[in-house]
Amino acid sequence: MKTSLLDGIKPAKFDKHIIANLLLDVAPADEVRQEALIVGVRNADGEIYRLIGASTHNSFMNAVEELFDLGLSDELQDTDEPVEGCDAIFSEQ
């Protein structure tokens, strides 16, 4: 899976836990957006600051499971429609 921090947006205080728990390769945001499935992560201000791109459904589900395990919530859990270019968007609730 690939990940990118978005320029000019402050990371969430829990970001270090994402990096510690997921095997992610740092890549430019444009490259991450080319992956098949995209996970966005919101900071305390409600801005998406990190993108995680998964090339397969299996790796996407692994990322989703890890983010749930960190106590984060997926605001798109009950929809199949992408929002802001993301297939899942996680944040603290």
Phi and psi restraints in degrees (range 20) as a CNS / XPLOR table:
assign (resid 1 and name C) (resid 2 and name N)
       (resid 2 and name CA) (resid 2 and name C) 1.0 -113.2 20.0 2
assign (resid 2 and name N) (resid 2 and name CA)
       (resid 2 and name C) (resid 3 and name N) 1.0 152.6 20.0 2
assign (resid 2 and name C) (resid 3 and name N)
       (resid 3 and name CA) (resid 3 and name C) 1.0 -143.1 20.0 2
assign (resid 3 and name N) (resid 3 and name CA)
       (resid 3 and name C) (resid 4 and name N) 1.0 156.2 20.0 2
assign (resid 3 and name C) (resid 4 and name N)
       (resid 4 and name CA) (resid 4 and name C) 1.0 -150.3 20.0 2
assign (resid 4 and name N) (resid 4 and name CA)
       (resid 4 and name C) (resid 5 and name N) 1.0 139.0 20.0 2
assign (resid 4 and name C) (resid 5 and name N)
       (resid 5 and name CA) (resid 5 and name C) 1.0 -83.9 20.0 2
assign (resid 5 and name N) (resid 5 and name CA)
       (resid 5 and name C) (resid 6 and name N) 1.0 140.1 20.0 2
assign (resid 5 and name C) (resid 6 and name N)
       (resid 6 and name CA) (resid 6 and name C) 1.0 -86.0 20.0 2
assign (resid 6 and name N) (resid 6 and name CA)
       (resid 6 and name C) (resid 7 and name N) 1.0 133.7 20.0 2
assign (resid 6 and name C) (resid 7 and name N)
       (resid 7 and name CA) (resid 7 and name C) 1.0 -58.4 20.0 2
assign (resid 7 and name N) (resid 7 and name CA)
       (resid 7 and name C) (resid 8 and name N) 1.0 135.6 20.0 2
assign (resid 7 and name C) (resid 8 and name N)
       (resid 8 and name CA) (resid 8 and name C) 1.0 78.1 20.0 2
assign (resid 8 and name N) (resid 8 and name CA)
       (resid 8 and name C) (resid 9 and name N) 1.0 6.9 20.0 2
assign (resid 8 and name C) (resid 9 and name N)
       (resid 9 and name CA) (resid 9 and name C) 1.0 -117.1 20.0 2
assign (resid 9 and name N) (resid 9 and name CA)
       (resid 9 and name C) (resid 10 and name N) 1.0 129.1 20.0 2
assign (resid 9 and name C) (resid 10 and name N)
       (resid 10 and name CA) (resid 10 and name C) 1.0 -70.2 20.0 2
assign (resid 10 and name N) (resid 10 and name CA)
       (resid 10 and name C) (resid 11 and name N) 1.0 127.5 20.0 2
assign (resid 10 and name C) (resid 11 and name N)
       (resid 11 and name CA) (resid 11 and name C) 1.0 -64.6 20.0 2
assign (resid 11 and name N) (resid 11 and name CA)
       (resid 11 and name C) (resid 12 and name N) 1.0 153.6 20.0 2
assign (resid 11 and name C) (resid 12 and name N)
       (resid 12 and name CA) (resid 12 and name C) 1.0 -72.1 20.0 2
assign (resid 12 and name N) (resid 12 and name CA)
       (resid 12 and name C) (resid 13 and name N) 1.0 156.7 20.0 2
assign (resid 12 and name C) (resid 13 and name N)
       (resid 13 and name CA) (resid 13 and name C) 1.0 -65.6 20.0 2
assign (resid 13 and name N) (resid 13 and name CA)
       (resid 13 and name C) (resid 14 and name N) 1.0 -21.7 20.0 2
assign (resid 13 and name C) (resid 14 and name N)
       (resid 14 and name CA) (resid 14 and name C) 1.0 -89.4 20.0 2
assign (resid 14 and name N) (resid 14 and name CA)
       (resid 14 and name C) (resid 15 and name N) 1.0 3.5 20.0 2
assign (resid 14 and name C) (resid 15 and name N)
       (resid 15 and name CA) (resid 15 and name C) 1.0 -57.3 20.0 2
assign (resid 15 and name N) (resid 15 and name CA)
       (resid 15 and name C) (resid 16 and name N) 1.0 -37.8 20.0 2
assign (resid 15 and name C) (resid 16 and name N)
       (resid 16 and name CA) (resid 16 and name C) 1.0 -60.6 20.0 2
assign (resid 16 and name N) (resid 16 and name CA)
       (resid 16 and name C) (resid 17 and name N) 1.0 -28.1 20.0 2
assign (resid 16 and name C) (resid 17 and name N)
       (resid 17 and name CA) (resid 17 and name C) 1.0 -71.9 20.0 2
assign (resid 17 and name N) (resid 17 and name CA)
       (resid 17 and name C) (resid 18 and name N) 1.0 -34.5 20.0 2
assign (resid 17 and name C) (resid 18 and name N)
       (resid 18 and name CA) (resid 18 and name C) 1.0 -63.1 20.0 2
assign (resid 18 and name N) (resid 18 and name CA)
       (resid 18 and name C) (resid 19 and name N) 1.0 -47.9 20.0 2
assign (resid 18 and name C) (resid 19 and name N)
       (resid 19 and name CA) (resid 19 and name C) 1.0 -63.1 20.0 2
assign (resid 19 and name N) (resid 19 and name CA)
       (resid 19 and name C) (resid 20 and name N) 1.0 -37.3 20.0 2
assign (resid 19 and name C) (resid 20 and name N)
       (resid 20 and name CA) (resid 20 and name C) 1.0 -72.6 20.0 2
assign (resid 20 and name N) (resid 20 and name CA)
       (resid 20 and name C) (resid 21 and name N) 1.0 -29.7 20.0 2
assign (resid 20 and name C) (resid 21 and name N)
       (resid 21 and name CA) (resid 21 and name C) 1.0 -99.6 20.0 2
assign (resid 21 and name N) (resid 21 and name CA)
       (resid 21 and name C) (resid 22 and name N) 1.0 -17.6 20.0 2
assign (resid 21 and name C) (resid 22 and name N)
       (resid 22 and name CA) (resid 22 and name C) 1.0 -115.4 20.0 2
assign (resid 22 and name N) (resid 22 and name CA)
       (resid 22 and name C) (resid 23 and name N) 1.0 140.4 20.0 2
assign (resid 22 and name C) (resid 23 and name N)
       (resid 23 and name CA) (resid 23 and name C) 1.0 -85.0 20.0 2
assign (resid 23 and name N) (resid 23 and name CA)
       (resid 23 and name C) (resid 24 and name N) 1.0 103.2 20.0 2
assign (resid 23 and name C) (resid 24 and name N)
       (resid 24 and name CA) (resid 24 and name C) 1.0 -125.8 20.0 2
assign (resid 24 and name N) (resid 24 and name CA)
       (resid 24 and name C) (resid 25 and name N) 1.0 140.6 20.0 2
assign (resid 24 and name C) (resid 25 and name N)
       (resid 25 and name CA) (resid 25 and name C) 1.0 -101.4 20.0 2
assign (resid 25 and name N) (resid 25 and name CA)
       (resid 25 and name C) (resid 26 and name N) 1.0 126.8 20.0 2
assign (resid 25 and name C) (resid 26 and name N)
       (resid 26 and name CA) (resid 26 and name C) 1.0 -72.0 20.0 2
assign (resid 26 and name N) (resid 26 and name CA)
       (resid 26 and name C) (resid 27 and name N) 1.0 132.8 20.0 2
assign (resid 26 and name C) (resid 27 and name N)
       (resid 27 and name CA) (resid 27 and name C) 1.0 -147.2 20.0 2
assign (resid 27 and name N) (resid 27 and name CA)
       (resid 27 and name C) (resid 28 and name N) 1.0 161.8 20.0 2
assign (resid 27 and name C) (resid 28 and name N)
       (resid 28 and name CA) (resid 28 and name C) 1.0 -62.0 20.0 2
assign (resid 28 and name N) (resid 28 and name CA)
       (resid 28 and name C) (resid 29 and name N) 1.0 149.0 20.0 2
assign (resid 28 and name C) (resid 29 and name N)
       (resid 29 and name CA) (resid 29 and name C) 1.0 -55.1 20.0 2
assign (resid 29 and name N) (resid 29 and name CA)
       (resid 29 and name C) (resid 30 and name N) 1.0 -39.9 20.0 2
assign (resid 29 and name C) (resid 30 and name N)
       (resid 30 and name CA) (resid 30 and name C) 1.0 -61.9 20.0 2
assign (resid 30 and name N) (resid 30 and name CA)
       (resid 30 and name C) (resid 31 and name N) 1.0 -36.2 20.0 2
assign (resid 30 and name C) (resid 31 and name N)
       (resid 31 and name CA) (resid 31 and name C) 1.0 -70.4 20.0 2
assign (resid 31 and name N) (resid 31 and name CA)
       (resid 31 and name C) (resid 32 and name N) 1.0 -40.8 20.0 2
assign (resid 31 and name C) (resid 32 and name N)
       (resid 32 and name CA) (resid 32 and name C) 1.0 -62.3 20.0 2
assign (resid 32 and name N) (resid 32 and name CA)
       (resid 32 and name C) (resid 33 and name N) 1.0 -41.3 20.0 2
assign (resid 32 and name C) (resid 33 and name N)
       (resid 33 and name CA) (resid 33 and name C) 1.0 -65.2 20.0 2
assign (resid 33 and name N) (resid 33 and name CA)
       (resid 33 and name C) (resid 34 and name N) 1.0 -15.8 20.0 2
assign (resid 33 and name C) (resid 34 and name N)
       (resid 34 and name CA) (resid 34 and name C) 1.0 -82.7 20.0 2
assign (resid 34 and name N) (resid 34 and name CA)
       (resid 34 and name C) (resid 35 and name N) 1.0 -9.0 20.0 2
assign (resid 34 and name C) (resid 35 and name N)
       (resid 35 and name CA) (resid 35 and name C) 1.0 -69.2 20.0 2
assign (resid 35 and name N) (resid 35 and name CA)
       (resid 35 and name C) (resid 36 and name N) 1.0 160.0 20.0 2
assign (resid 35 and name C) (resid 36 and name N)
       (resid 36 and name CA) (resid 36 and name C) 1.0 -63.8 20.0 2
assign (resid 36 and name N) (resid 36 and name CA)
       (resid 36 and name C) (resid 37 and name N) 1.0 -39.7 20.0 2
assign (resid 36 and name C) (resid 37 and name N)
       (resid 37 and name CA) (resid 37 and name C) 1.0 -131.0 20.0 2
assign (resid 37 and name N) (resid 37 and name CA)
       (resid 37 and name C) (resid 38 and name N) 1.0 137.8 20.0 2
assign (resid 37 and name C) (resid 38 and name N)
       (resid 38 and name CA) (resid 38 and name C) 1.0 -121.8 20.0 2
assign (resid 38 and name N) (resid 38 and name CA)
       (resid 38 and name C) (resid 39 and name N) 1.0 133.6 20.0 2
assign (resid 38 and name C) (resid 39 and name N)
       (resid 39 and name CA) (resid 39 and name C) 1.0 -112.1 20.0 2
assign (resid 39 and name N) (resid 39 and name CA)
       (resid 39 and name C) (resid 40 and name N) 1.0 129.9 20.0 2
assign (resid 39 and name C) (resid 40 and name N)
       (resid 40 and name CA) (resid 40 and name C) 1.0 -104.6 20.0 2
assign (resid 40 and name N) (resid 40 and name CA)
       (resid 40 and name C) (resid 41 and name N) 1.0 150.2 20.0 2
assign (resid 40 and name C) (resid 41 and name N)
       (resid 41 and name CA) (resid 41 and name C) 1.0 -126.2 20.0 2
assign (resid 41 and name N) (resid 41 and name CA)
       (resid 41 and name C) (resid 42 and name N) 1.0 127.4 20.0 2
assign (resid 41 and name C) (resid 42 and name N)
       (resid 42 and name CA) (resid 42 and name C) 1.0 -95.4 20.0 2
assign (resid 42 and name N) (resid 42 and name CA)
       (resid 42 and name C) (resid 43 and name N) 1.0 147.6 20.0 2
assign (resid 42 and name C) (resid 43 and name N)
       (resid 43 and name CA) (resid 43 and name C) 1.0 -91.1 20.0 2
assign (resid 43 and name N) (resid 43 and name CA)
       (resid 43 and name C) (resid 44 and name N) 1.0 -175.3 20.0 2
assign (resid 43 and name C) (resid 44 and name N)
       (resid 44 and name CA) (resid 44 and name C) 1.0 -64.1 20.0 2
assign (resid 44 and name N) (resid 44 and name CA)
       (resid 44 and name C) (resid 45 and name N) 1.0 -22.5 20.0 2
assign (resid 44 and name C) (resid 45 and name N)
       (resid 45 and name CA) (resid 45 and name C) 1.0 -85.0 20.0 2
assign (resid 45 and name N) (resid 45 and name CA)
       (resid 45 and name C) (resid 46 and name N) 1.0 0.0 20.0 2
assign (resid 45 and name C) (resid 46 and name N)
       (resid 46 and name CA) (resid 46 and name C) 1.0 82.5 20.0 2
assign (resid 46 and name N) (resid 46 and name CA)
       (resid 46 and name C) (resid 47 and name N) 1.0 12.2 20.0 2
assign (resid 46 and name C) (resid 47 and name N)
       (resid 47 and name CA) (resid 47 and name C) 1.0 -96.8 20.0 2
assign (resid 47 and name N) (resid 47 and name CA)
       (resid 47 and name C) (resid 48 and name N) 1.0 139.2 20.0 2
assign (resid 47 and name C) (resid 48 and name N)
       (resid 48 and name CA) (resid 48 and name C) 1.0 -73.5 20.0 2
assign (resid 48 and name N) (resid 48 and name CA)
       (resid 48 and name C) (resid 49 and name N) 1.0 120.0 20.0 2
assign (resid 48 and name C) (resid 49 and name N)
       (resid 49 and name CA) (resid 49 and name C) 1.0 -112.6 20.0 2
assign (resid 49 and name N) (resid 49 and name CA)
       (resid 49 and name C) (resid 50 and name N) 1.0 -20.5 20.0 2
assign (resid 49 and name C) (resid 50 and name N)
       (resid 50 and name CA) (resid 50 and name C) 1.0 -132.2 20.0 2
assign (resid 50 and name N) (resid 50 and name CA)
       (resid 50 and name C) (resid 51 and name N) 1.0 138.4 20.0 2
assign (resid 50 and name C) (resid 51 and name N)
       (resid 51 and name CA) (resid 51 and name C) 1.0 -114.0 20.0 2
assign (resid 51 and name N) (resid 51 and name CA)
       (resid 51 and name C) (resid 52 and name N) 1.0 140.7 20.0 2
assign (resid 51 and name C) (resid 52 and name N)
       (resid 52 and name CA) (resid 52 and name C) 1.0 -125.0 20.0 2
assign (resid 52 and name N) (resid 52 and name CA)
       (resid 52 and name C) (resid 53 and name N) 1.0 124.7 20.0 2
assign (resid 52 and name C) (resid 53 and name N)
       (resid 53 and name CA) (resid 53 and name C) 1.0 -109.4 20.0 2
assign (resid 53 and name N) (resid 53 and name CA)
       (resid 53 and name C) (resid 54 and name N) 1.0 132.0 20.0 2
assign (resid 53 and name C) (resid 54 and name N)
       (resid 54 and name CA) (resid 54 and name C) 1.0 -117.8 20.0 2
assign (resid 54 and name N) (resid 54 and name CA)
       (resid 54 and name C) (resid 55 and name N) 1.0 135.1 20.0 2
assign (resid 54 and name C) (resid 55 and name N)
       (resid 55 and name CA) (resid 55 and name C) 1.0 -85.1 20.0 2
assign (resid 55 and name N) (resid 55 and name CA)
       (resid 55 and name C) (resid 56 and name N) 1.0 -20.3 20.0 2
assign (resid 55 and name C) (resid 56 and name N)
       (resid 56 and name CA) (resid 56 and name C) 1.0 -129.2 20.0 2
assign (resid 56 and name N) (resid 56 and name CA)
       (resid 56 and name C) (resid 57 and name N) 1.0 158.5 20.0 2
assign (resid 56 and name C) (resid 57 and name N)
       (resid 57 and name CA) (resid 57 and name C) 1.0 -62.7 20.0 2
assign (resid 57 and name N) (resid 57 and name CA)
       (resid 57 and name C) (resid 58 and name N) 1.0 -36.2 20.0 2
assign (resid 57 and name C) (resid 58 and name N)
       (resid 58 and name CA) (resid 58 and name C) 1.0 -62.9 20.0 2
assign (resid 58 and name N) (resid 58 and name CA)
       (resid 58 and name C) (resid 59 and name N) 1.0 -46.3 20.0 2
assign (resid 58 and name C) (resid 59 and name N)
       (resid 59 and name CA) (resid 59 and name C) 1.0 -68.5 20.0 2
assign (resid 59 and name N) (resid 59 and name CA)
       (resid 59 and name C) (resid 60 and name N) 1.0 -34.7 20.0 2
assign (resid 59 and name C) (resid 60 and name N)
       (resid 60 and name CA) (resid 60 and name C) 1.0 -59.9 20.0 2
assign (resid 60 and name N) (resid 60 and name CA)
       (resid 60 and name C) (resid 61 and name N) 1.0 -47.5 20.0 2
assign (resid 60 and name C) (resid 61 and name N)
       (resid 61 and name CA) (resid 61 and name C) 1.0 -65.2 20.0 2
assign (resid 61 and name N) (resid 61 and name CA)
       (resid 61 and name C) (resid 62 and name N) 1.0 -35.0 20.0 2
assign (resid 61 and name C) (resid 62 and name N)
       (resid 62 and name CA) (resid 62 and name C) 1.0 -62.7 20.0 2
assign (resid 62 and name N) (resid 62 and name CA)
       (resid 62 and name C) (resid 63 and name N) 1.0 -42.6 20.0 2
assign (resid 62 and name C) (resid 63 and name N)
       (resid 63 and name CA) (resid 63 and name C) 1.0 -64.5 20.0 2
assign (resid 63 and name N) (resid 63 and name CA)
       (resid 63 and name C) (resid 64 and name N) 1.0 -44.6 20.0 2
assign (resid 63 and name C) (resid 64 and name N)
       (resid 64 and name CA) (resid 64 and name C) 1.0 -59.4 20.0 2
assign (resid 64 and name N) (resid 64 and name CA)
       (resid 64 and name C) (resid 65 and name N) 1.0 -45.4 20.0 2
assign (resid 64 and name C) (resid 65 and name N)
       (resid 65 and name CA) (resid 65 and name C) 1.0 -61.3 20.0 2
assign (resid 65 and name N) (resid 65 and name CA)
       (resid 65 and name C) (resid 66 and name N) 1.0 -43.8 20.0 2
assign (resid 65 and name C) (resid 66 and name N)
       (resid 66 and name CA) (resid 66 and name C) 1.0 -62.8 20.0 2
assign (resid 66 and name N) (resid 66 and name CA)
       (resid 66 and name C) (resid 67 and name N) 1.0 -40.6 20.0 2
assign (resid 66 and name C) (resid 67 and name N)
       (resid 67 and name CA) (resid 67 and name C) 1.0 -67.5 20.0 2
assign (resid 67 and name N) (resid 67 and name CA)
       (resid 67 and name C) (resid 68 and name N) 1.0 -39.1 20.0 2
assign (resid 67 and name C) (resid 68 and name N)
       (resid 68 and name CA) (resid 68 and name C) 1.0 -61.3 20.0 2
assign (resid 68 and name N) (resid 68 and name CA)
       (resid 68 and name C) (resid 69 and name N) 1.0 -41.8 20.0 2
assign (resid 68 and name C) (resid 69 and name N)
       (resid 69 and name CA) (resid 69 and name C) 1.0 -61.7 20.0 2
assign (resid 69 and name N) (resid 69 and name CA)
       (resid 69 and name C) (resid 70 and name N) 1.0 -26.5 20.0 2
assign (resid 69 and name C) (resid 70 and name N)
       (resid 70 and name CA) (resid 70 and name C) 1.0 -80.4 20.0 2
assign (resid 70 and name N) (resid 70 and name CA)
       (resid 70 and name C) (resid 71 and name N) 1.0 -0.1 20.0 2
assign (resid 70 and name C) (resid 71 and name N)
       (resid 71 and name CA) (resid 71 and name C) 1.0 87.6 20.0 2
assign (resid 71 and name N) (resid 71 and name CA)
       (resid 71 and name C) (resid 72 and name N) 1.0 13.6 20.0 2
assign (resid 71 and name C) (resid 72 and name N)
       (resid 72 and name CA) (resid 72 and name C) 1.0 -89.3 20.0 2
assign (resid 72 and name N) (resid 72 and name CA)
       (resid 72 and name C) (resid 73 and name N) 1.0 157.9 20.0 2
assign (resid 72 and name C) (resid 73 and name N)
       (resid 73 and name CA) (resid 73 and name C) 1.0 -113.6 20.0 2
assign (resid 73 and name N) (resid 73 and name CA)
       (resid 73 and name C) (resid 74 and name N) 1.0 143.9 20.0 2
assign (resid 73 and name C) (resid 74 and name N)
       (resid 74 and name CA) (resid 74 and name C) 1.0 -99.2 20.0 2
assign (resid 74 and name N) (resid 74 and name CA)
       (resid 74 and name C) (resid 75 and name N) 1.0 111.7 20.0 2
assign (resid 74 and name C) (resid 75 and name N)
       (resid 75 and name CA) (resid 75 and name C) 1.0 -70.8 20.0 2
assign (resid 75 and name N) (resid 75 and name CA)
       (resid 75 and name C) (resid 76 and name N) 1.0 -13.3 20.0 2
assign (resid 75 and name C) (resid 76 and name N)
       (resid 76 and name CA) (resid 76 and name C) 1.0 -104.0 20.0 2
assign (resid 76 and name N) (resid 76 and name CA)
       (resid 76 and name C) (resid 77 and name N) 1.0 15.2 20.0 2
assign (resid 76 and name C) (resid 77 and name N)
       (resid 77 and name CA) (resid 77 and name C) 1.0 -57.7 20.0 2
assign (resid 77 and name N) (resid 77 and name CA)
       (resid 77 and name C) (resid 78 and name N) 1.0 -33.6 20.0 2
assign (resid 77 and name C) (resid 78 and name N)
       (resid 78 and name CA) (resid 78 and name C) 1.0 -101.1 20.0 2
assign (resid 78 and name N) (resid 78 and name CA)
       (resid 78 and name C) (resid 79 and name N) 1.0 17.2 20.0 2
assign (resid 78 and name C) (resid 79 and name N)
       (resid 79 and name CA) (resid 79 and name C) 1.0 -138.3 20.0 2
assign (resid 79 and name N) (resid 79 and name CA)
       (resid 79 and name C) (resid 80 and name N) 1.0 153.0 20.0 2
assign (resid 79 and name C) (resid 80 and name N)
       (resid 80 and name CA) (resid 80 and name C) 1.0 -101.6 20.0 2
assign (resid 80 and name N) (resid 80 and name CA)
       (resid 80 and name C) (resid 81 and name N) 1.0 -0.1 20.0 2
assign (resid 80 and name C) (resid 81 and name N)
       (resid 81 and name CA) (resid 81 and name C) 1.0 -89.5 20.0 2
assign (resid 81 and name N) (resid 81 and name CA)
       (resid 81 and name C) (resid 82 and name N) 1.0 129.5 20.0 2
assign (resid 81 and name C) (resid 82 and name N)
       (resid 82 and name CA) (resid 82 and name C) 1.0 -64.7 20.0 2
assign (resid 82 and name N) (resid 82 and name CA)
       (resid 82 and name C) (resid 83 and name N) 1.0 148.1 20.0 2
assign (resid 82 and name C) (resid 83 and name N)
       (resid 83 and name CA) (resid 83 and name C) 1.0 -128.3 20.0 2
assign (resid 83 and name N) (resid 83 and name CA)
       (resid 83 and name C) (resid 84 and name N) 1.0 132.1 20.0 2
assign (resid 83 and name C) (resid 84 and name N)
       (resid 84 and name CA) (resid 84 and name C) 1.0 52.0 20.0 2
assign (resid 84 and name N) (resid 84 and name CA)
       (resid 84 and name C) (resid 85 and name N) 1.0 33.7 20.0 2
assign (resid 84 and name C) (resid 85 and name N)
       (resid 85 and name CA) (resid 85 and name C) 1.0 77.3 20.0 2
assign (resid 85 and name N) (resid 85 and name CA)
       (resid 85 and name C) (resid 86 and name N) 1.0 10.5 20.0 2
assign (resid 85 and name C) (resid 86 and name N)
       (resid 86 and name CA) (resid 86 and name C) 1.0 -115.4 20.0 2
assign (resid 86 and name N) (resid 86 and name CA)
       (resid 86 and name C) (resid 87 and name N) 1.0 143.9 20.0 2
assign (resid 86 and name C) (resid 87 and name N)
       (resid 87 and name CA) (resid 87 and name C) 1.0 -88.9 20.0 2
assign (resid 87 and name N) (resid 87 and name CA)
       (resid 87 and name C) (resid 88 and name N) 1.0 -17.1 20.0 2
assign (resid 87 and name C) (resid 88 and name N)
       (resid 88 and name CA) (resid 88 and name C) 1.0 -150.7 20.0 2
assign (resid 88 and name N) (resid 88 and name CA)
       (resid 88 and name C) (resid 89 and name N) 1.0 143.8 20.0 2
assign (resid 88 and name C) (resid 89 and name N)
       (resid 89 and name CA) (resid 89 and name C) 1.0 -133.1 20.0 2
assign (resid 89 and name N) (resid 89 and name CA)
       (resid 89 and name C) (resid 90 and name N) 1.0 117.5 20.0 2
assign (resid 89 and name C) (resid 90 and name N)
       (resid 90 and name CA) (resid 90 and name C) 1.0 -105.1 20.0 2
assign (resid 90 and name N) (resid 90 and name CA)
       (resid 90 and name C) (resid 91 and name N) 1.0 146.8 20.0 2
assign (resid 90 and name C) (resid 91 and name N)
       (resid 91 and name CA) (resid 91 and name C) 1.0 -160.0 20.0 2
assign (resid 91 and name N) (resid 91 and name CA)
       (resid 91 and name C) (resid 92 and name N) 1.0 167.7 20.0 2
assign (resid 91 and name C) (resid 92 and name N)
       (resid 92 and name CA) (resid 92 and name C) 1.0 -78.1 20.0 2
assign (resid 92 and name N) (resid 92 and name CA)
       (resid 92 and name C) (resid 93 and name N) 1.0 143.3 20.0 2
